[in-house]
Amino acid sequence: MHAADCSCTADLGSAQRNAELATRLSSTIAREVELGDQLVDVHKDSIIADYALLGDNAHAVEHTLSLRHGLPLNEIVPVRPD
């Protein structure tokens, strides 16, 4: 019976440590999300402009590839805006 009690105590201790780690991880993730949100809010306009420019560049590359003779269509992956 003593071995079962020890095993149960060890399992409970392990569960408690896992719960504490999960809480710390959740807290860390929440903080990272909060900081990311602050960063995006500060640079929101430039991020939107960069995203638009990247989209335009992707379409230009797609267009250039479509003009290459001998390039099979399966090598041209269409880029669709979200």
Order of alpha helices (4+ residues) and beta strands (2+ residues): alpha-alpha
